[in-house]
Amino acid sequence: MPWSGTVNNGEVTLNGDAKSDYTVYVWHADVHTGGYAYVQFHYADGVVDEIRHTGNGSRKFLKSDGTWTGWFTVGSHGTTLRTQLGLVKYYDIDCTQVAGTSTWYFTTSSGSVSKIVLKEDSDWGGMKSVEVYRES
């Protein structure tokens, strides 16, 4: 499933092998706050977790109650976002930079990923220079 590209006002669907973990690396997330982007992980057991976000630099994420979180910046946010977003599976969600680019890693750690859907719908540049790869 290795893939790279930009997702801007569109959607990309990638098939996994239903037994591995994957990382979605976003070099620059440039999503207008009037729109959104998401990384959706589908699992062999039927679970679908969606990580919907917006912003340029710092990011807000859509919580399970339909409201947006506060702004997240550089750091590891997997545990906090799992709770706030109501995610079923476990993830490492890391931000390495918010000045100049907004760089994020979304890594699964529960295995069995069968599909990944990337979507962006805003008036800005989208999720730029995305790389999706299987963890070894």
ChimeraX attribute file (.defattr): number of C-alpha atoms within 10 A of each C-alpha:
attribute: neighborCount
match mode: 1-to-1
recipient: residues
	/A:1	13
	/A:2	13
	/A:3	12
	/A:4	15
	/A:5	13
	/A:6	21
	/A:7	21
	/A:8	21
	/A:9	18
	/A:10	13
	/A:11	14
	/A:12	15
	/A:13	11
	/A:14	14
	/A:15	13
	/A:16	22
	/A:17	15
	/A:18	15
	/A:19	13
	/A:20	17
	/A:21	20
	/A:22	26
	/A:23	19
	/A:24	22
	/A:25	22
	/A:26	25
	/A:27	20
	/A:28	22
	/A:29	29
	/A:30	27
	/A:31	27
	/A:32	19
	/A:33	16
	/A:34	11
	/A:35	16
	/A:36	22
	/A:37	28
	/A:38	19
	/A:39	17
	/A:40	17
	/A:41	22
	/A:42	19
	/A:43	22
	/A:44	15
	/A:45	10
	/A:46	9
	/A:47	13
	/A:48	17
	/A:49	19
	/A:50	20
	/A:51	20
	/A:52	20
	/A:53	22
	/A:54	26
	/A:55	23
	/A:56	21
	/A:57	22
	/A:58	20
	/A:59	24
	/A:60	20
	/A:61	23
	/A:62	21
	/A:63	19
	/A:64	14
	/A:65	9
	/A:66	9
	/A:67	12
	/A:68	17
	/A:69	15
	/A:70	11
	/A:71	12
	/A:72	18
	/A:73	20
	/A:74	17
	/A:75	12
	/A:76	16
	/A:77	16
	/A:78	17
	/A:79	13
	/A:80	11
	/A:81	21
	/A:82	20
	/A:83	12
	/A:84	16
	/A:85	21
	/A:86	16
	/A:87	19
	/A:88	13
	/A:89	15
	/A:90	16
	/A:91	21
	/A:92	17
	/A:93	22
	/A:94	19
	/A:95	23
	/A:96	15
	/A:97	17
	/A:98	18
	/A:99	12
	/A:100	9
	/A:101	17
	/A:102	24
	/A:103	26
	/A:104	24
	/A:105	20
	/A:106	20
	/A:107	21
	/A:108	22
	/A:109	16
	/A:110	15
	/A:111	17
	/A:112	19
	/A:113	25
	/A:114	20
	/A:115	19
	/A:116	23
	/A:117	15
	/A:118	23
	/A:119	20
	/A:120	28
	/A:121	21
	/A:122	19
	/A:123	15
	/A:124	18
	/A:125	18
	/A:126	28
	/A:127	26
	/A:128	21
	/A:129	15
	/A:130	21
	/A:131	16
	/A:132	20
	/A:133	16
	/A:134	17
	/A:135	12
	/A:136	6
